[in-house]
Amino acid sequence: MLKLGILGAGNIATKLAGVYNFLRNEIEPYAVASRSLEKATAIAEKFNFAKAYGSYEELLSDPAVDVVYIATPHSHHFEQMLMCIEHGKHILCEKPFTVNEQQARIVFEKAKARGLFVCEAVWTRFMPCVKRIREILESGELGEPRYIEASFCAPISFKERMALPELAGGALLDLGIYPLNYAMLYFGEDPVKITSAAVLTDKGVDEHETFTLQYADGRMAMLGSSMTAFGGAPARINCTKGHIICEKMLVCEEIVIEHGNCVIRTEKFPFEYNGYEYEIRSMIKAIEAGKCETEETPWSTTLNELRIMDTLRAQWGVKYPFE
Ligand SMILES: NC(=O)c1ccc[n+]([C@@H]2O[C@H](COP(=O)([O-])OP(=O)(O)OC[C@H]3O[C@@H](n4cnc5c(N)ncnc54)[C@H](OP(=O)(O)O)[C@@H]3O)[C@@H](O)[C@H]2O)c1
């Protein structure tokens, strides 16, 4: 069984440690590393990981670790993935994979040269609803899909990693990445036109933004995010004969299908645990099959996603100090 190590002992690392514990018949929750041994130990004890390390280097030097889950601020993903690759570890890295396309290309080149698995943990791409939504759209039941509306608003600007340019802060890379992936999943990764507007904070990162992706055949996606307002993550795929409503794009356990404006049915996709189990299972399957990427989030998708976010940030003049 693959042995899993976690880098970082913060918010999402704690949540995922619970998922790895739940999946212990499929992957071994083995080690947690933090710059604070106390924090690593607390997570390891709570979720039955065998080892706790007080530095990332120690975890990466442990030959028993097969795969590393990176759960640190965006700004650190690139450097930490390079460290993992140097130590011959497979990687599941939190979103955004890196802060820009150029960094991601370097990671993929190095991982390819070593035959290592690497994947961006955009967990929404792996959920069971995705396959079903694609089936409904392809079936023609709702006519032609023409227009997507999706957003993610959560008041988390108080977090240091959201506020500071040196930690690659801003709404887009943390929140807007989800509506972007929603559009990419159902309308594709090759918009012909990208337009946008953003309000920047006094530190020069995006507080909120709206952006539209226009496709060659006239389909359009209207997307956005805010790190100062409540709003959740609703999404709709509007088609010529009806639409699909997804009240909670992030925890999508239910969709509503309407013909015209009449509700026809609700379809449910209850999670087995909390929804993160699907990306982890996909990772295990790929690594065990000797593959370097997943079907749900191939490397090309991550590059396309980052290229679009690079374009948006260039439109607003948001550049991080280390770029
Ligand atoms: N998939 C999801 O649903 C989801 C949800 C939330 C976040 N995320 C992603 O996960 C990543 C981490 O988010 P989070 O909310 O877990 O962050 P967090 O709790 O603020 O920080 C996570 C860890 O990163 C390290 N860290 C924090 N600030 C740092 C700094 N200034 N310099 C160096 N290291 C620092 C710390 O590691 P030590 O333990 O070593 O001190 C901390 O425990 C982000 O990329 C975010 O986009 C994903």
The ligand as a MOL file (V3000), in Angstrom:
LIG
                    3D

  0  0  0     0  0            999 V3000
M  V30 BEGIN CTAB
M  V30 COUNTS 48 52 0 0 0
M  V30 BEGIN ATOM
M  V30 1 N -9.1320 21.9030 -1.5920 0
M  V30 2 C -9.7160 22.6850 -0.7120 0
M  V30 3 O -10.8970 22.5590 -0.3910 0
M  V30 4 C -8.8940 23.7370 -0.0500 0
M  V30 5 C -9.4110 24.4150 1.0670 0
M  V30 6 C -8.5880 25.3420 1.7040 0
M  V30 7 C -7.3210 25.6050 1.2200 0
M  V30 8 N -6.8570 24.9410 0.1140 0 CHG=1
M  V30 9 C -5.5130 25.2030 -0.3990 0
M  V30 10 O -4.5940 24.6300 0.5130 0
M  V30 11 C -3.4540 25.4680 0.6660 0
M  V30 12 C -3.3030 25.7750 2.1450 0
M  V30 13 O -4.4580 26.4230 2.6180 0
M  V30 14 P -4.8200 26.4150 4.2010 0
M  V30 15 O -6.0980 27.1450 4.3260 0
M  V30 16 O -4.6950 25.0610 4.7340 0 CHG=-1
M  V30 17 O -3.6450 27.3400 4.7380 0
M  V30 18 P -3.1510 27.6360 6.2120 0
M  V30 19 O -3.9000 26.8260 7.1980 0
M  V30 20 O -3.1270 29.1040 6.3710 0
M  V30 21 O -1.6190 27.1840 6.1320 0
M  V30 22 C -1.2680 25.8510 5.8410 0
M  V30 23 C 0.1570 25.6250 6.2340 0
M  V30 24 O 1.0400 26.3430 5.3980 0
M  V30 25 C 2.1800 26.7820 6.1310 0
M  V30 26 N 2.2360 28.2500 6.1230 0
M  V30 27 C 1.2760 29.0980 6.5010 0
M  V30 28 N 1.7010 30.3690 6.3740 0
M  V30 29 C 2.9520 30.3050 5.9100 0
M  V30 30 C 3.9230 31.2660 5.5790 0
M  V30 31 N 3.6860 32.5740 5.7190 0
M  V30 32 N 5.1220 30.8460 5.1010 0
M  V30 33 C 5.3630 29.5340 4.9640 0
M  V30 34 N 4.4700 28.5610 5.2720 0
M  V30 35 C 3.2920 28.9530 5.7320 0
M  V30 36 C 1.9790 26.2970 7.5470 0
M  V30 37 O 2.6810 25.0770 7.6460 0
M  V30 38 P 3.4010 24.5780 8.9630 0
M  V30 39 O 2.4240 23.6100 9.5510 0
M  V30 40 O 4.6480 23.9760 8.5010 0
M  V30 41 O 3.6220 25.7750 9.8470 0
M  V30 42 C 0.5060 26.0800 7.6440 0
M  V30 43 O 0.1520 25.1050 8.5800 0
M  V30 44 C -3.6960 26.6860 -0.2180 0
M  V30 45 O -2.9700 26.5510 -1.4120 0
M  V30 46 C -5.1900 26.6690 -0.4930 0
M  V30 47 O -5.5410 27.1570 -1.7830 0
M  V30 48 C -7.6260 24.0170 -0.4970 0
M  V30 END ATOM
M  V30 BEGIN BOND
M  V30 1 1 1 2
M  V30 2 2 2 3
M  V30 3 1 2 4
M  V30 4 1 4 5
M  V30 5 2 4 48
M  V30 6 2 5 6
M  V30 7 1 6 7
M  V30 8 2 7 8
M  V30 9 1 8 9
M  V30 10 1 8 48
M  V30 11 1 9 10
M  V30 12 1 9 46
M  V30 13 1 10 11
M  V30 14 1 11 12
M  V30 15 1 11 44
M  V30 16 1 12 13
M  V30 17 1 13 14
M  V30 18 2 14 15
M  V30 19 1 14 16
M  V30 20 1 14 17
M  V30 21 1 17 18
M  V30 22 2 18 19
M  V30 23 1 18 20
M  V30 24 1 18 21
M  V30 25 1 21 22
M  V30 26 1 22 23
M  V30 27 1 23 24
M  V30 28 1 23 42
M  V30 29 1 24 25
M  V30 30 1 25 26
M  V30 31 1 25 36
M  V30 32 1 26 27
M  V30 33 1 26 35
M  V30 34 2 27 28
M  V30 35 1 28 29
M  V30 36 1 29 30
M  V30 37 2 29 35
M  V30 38 1 30 31
M  V30 39 2 30 32
M  V30 40 1 32 33
M  V30 41 2 33 34
M  V30 42 1 34 35
M  V30 43 1 36 37
M  V30 44 1 36 42
M  V30 45 1 37 38
M  V30 46 2 38 39
M  V30 47 1 38 40
M  V30 48 1 38 41
M  V30 49 1 42 43
M  V30 50 1 44 45
M  V30 51 1 44 46
M  V30 52 1 46 47
M  V30 END BOND
M  V30 END CTAB
M  END
